[in-house]
């Protein structure tokens, strides 16, 4: 039996569908187990709870032999800080996994995670990884680049900007590089890790088949949508001021200063181990994006 967090998220929903196809039995953590729209299946059990109060769902883990921990936040809100969700939440999960006697533990991290990271996001992701590495569990950690697919917050955000605005800002000139990976390919890695014991004790960087600059990615989206827009370079300093203002007035700002720190860095795979240890046929953005990016009529 598998216990999974982040089950209602973008990657979680895709992974649940794959696990059902594999006839796995899954207990899924959700803040509201009675929420409409949750995937229903005889092999799925929804457990109500959240990482801020792990004691409330501890019994729901049962005797899970596998734990998949996907939860993460890009924008902290209230008690849900980077530290409380990433580090403390992961520490609670590995303890419960040990107590349950889990034989396998899979952790979602993020590309760019490292001990000397500038952003608080990556710093706390590193602390979470350290908790996993010191857990004594047969773990595998995945660090994906930006994840795209139908329903994602990344390409759909830029798609809406292209639809609604005649001009598009390129933060820092849009020269930072990234290596987006399709959500179904991320799921491929998680599913294969369940069967490949030799991947235990390892951390894998995940990326798609192509590297893009941010400007190149915007150009690709415009080409797919058949639209042309003016682009202008927005200096990091100006973007930082805008982000600070949004943080001061919005409960969940669309851009934060911590996110800007990440945008100043490249987000590309440096370690090819995933390609050696897994057999995943990577799909490109050019193949996938036309299937779900739609432009309003006119």
C-alpha positions, 0 to 999 in steps of 0.5 A: 500500500502507498501513502501519498501527499500532494495528491490533489496537486498538479503532479499528484493528480497525474501520478494517482492516475498512473498508480490506478493503472498499475492497480496500486492501493493508495491512501491520499492526503488532502486538506479536505477529504470531502472536497468535490472533484477528488478522484474516486476509485475503489483503490483510493482512500482519502485521508483528511489532514495537512503537513502543519498538523501531522499528528492528526493524520498519523493513523491514516498512514496505516502500514504503508510499505511505500511513501511518496511525498510531493508537497511543496509551496512556491509562495508561503501563506500564513503558517505554511512557510517554506520551513514549516512545509518543506523541512518540518513537513518532510521531517514528520513524513520520514518519521511516520514512514519509519514508524509504519515500516515503509520499505520505500520512500520517494521525495519530490524536490526541485532542480537548483536545490543545494546547500549554498542556494540563494533562495529560501525555497531552495534552502528549505528544499535542501533541508528537506532532502537532508532529512530524507538522506538521514532517515535510514529509509530506502529513498529516492529524491527527484529534482525536476526543472519546471514541470509543464502540462495541461493545467500547469501554472507555468505555461498557462500563466504566460499563455494568458499574458500573451492573450491579454497583453500587447507587451510582455516583460522579460525579467532580466532580459529573459536570458536565464535558461530552463529545461521544462519537463512534461508532467507525464515524464515526471510520473514515468520516473516516479513509477519506475522508481517503485520497481527499480531498487537500484535507484534507492539512496540516489538523487536525480535531476530531471529535465526535458529534451531541450533547454530554452532561454525564458525569452525563447520559451515565450517566443515558442508560446507565441508561435504555437498560439499564432500571436505576436507581442512586443517584448521588453526587458524588465531589470531585476531591480525594477521587478524586485520593487514590484514583487516587494509591493505585491508581497505587502498588499496581496496574500498570495502574490503572483511574483515574490522576491524569492522567486526572482532569486531563482529566476536569476539562475539557470535551471538546467540538468547538470547530472545525467544519472537519470538518463542512465538509470531510467528508461523514459522517452522524453516529450518536447514542449513542441509536441505537447503544448499545442494539445492544450494551449488555446487562444480566445476567439478573435 
